[in-house]
Amino acid sequence: MEKSLSTILHVHLNLNPCKISALQMLTARYCIFIDIFLFSACCPGIATVSKTIAFLTFICLLAARVNGLVYKNPMLAQANDFSFSGLHVAGSTSNSSGSRVTPVTVAQLPGLNTLGISTARIDYAPWGINPPHTHPRASEILTVLEVSLMVGFVSSNPENRLFTKVLQKGGVFVFPVGLIHFQRNVGYGNAVALAALSSQNPGAITITNAAFGSNAPIGSKVLAKAVMSHIR
């Protein structure tokens, strides 16, 4: 006799009705996995209860989170989940680098979840820099909106080739995923650029911060030897 999902959850996992209801809601969008689960539970000779439990755990985790973020019921989504305001406002560049990044990733705009895109506004004081950094999960395309920028990236080992160019207003440059890149304002006013990235959560690793400001610190002997090996 075919067993219902509620019966299987109650008999094999000893779950109360409230927990069963919650699990059914989580698995409602994954019918193909539920079918496999039902087949396994109805045929103990093929799949053990422990395997069934493990598979259910997999289903629940898959349904509850997407790309590491808590899954939101589409019926509860609102227009604000897909909207962000503020990129018209200049970021403060009163810092040591003379630049400010205003990100719009999935952390600021939940509607980006699973879409694989994000953006950012970057403001530069005169001669300010966006210091050498990488985005471990994204390529970047940068468009200069105001003034001019010197931009560049370095290829991977062993060539470590530098690709650099001065962009005027309206200029566009691409930084491949994971490569060290930078920008510097070479104009006489405040510069602005808009970045588009190929990940909802591109991440950023500033090279000097990672090497010299890590928590816990990298040993001075390691850093000294690494730096000295490149001094001719």
Number of C-alpha atoms within 10 A of each C-alpha: 4 7 11 11 17 15 13 18 23 15 10 13 15 12 16 11 12 8 13 19 13 12 21 15 13 18 19 13 11 13 10 10 16 18 12 13 20 17 16 18 22 16 11 11 9 11 14 13 16 11 14 22 16 12 17 19 13 13 18 18 16 16 19 17 12 13 11 10 13 12 15 15 10 7 6 7 12 10 7 11 15 14 12 12 10 10 15 7 10 16 17 14 19 12 10 8 15 20 26 21 18 18 18 24 22 23 13 15 18 19 20 20 24 14 11 16 20 23 23 17 23 24 27 31 23 18 19 24 23 20 18 18 20 24 23 17 16 24 19 23 16 23 21 20 19 20 20 24 28 17 23 19 22 18 16 12 7 6 8 12 11 13 12 15 14 15 20 17 15 13 16 16 16 17 23 17 17 20 18 23 26 19 27 23 27 22 18 11 14 20 24 23 23 20 21 18 24 18 23 24 24 22 13 13 15 17 15 12 13 13 14 13 12 10 9 6 10 13 10 10 9 9 13 10 10 11 10 9 9 7 6 4
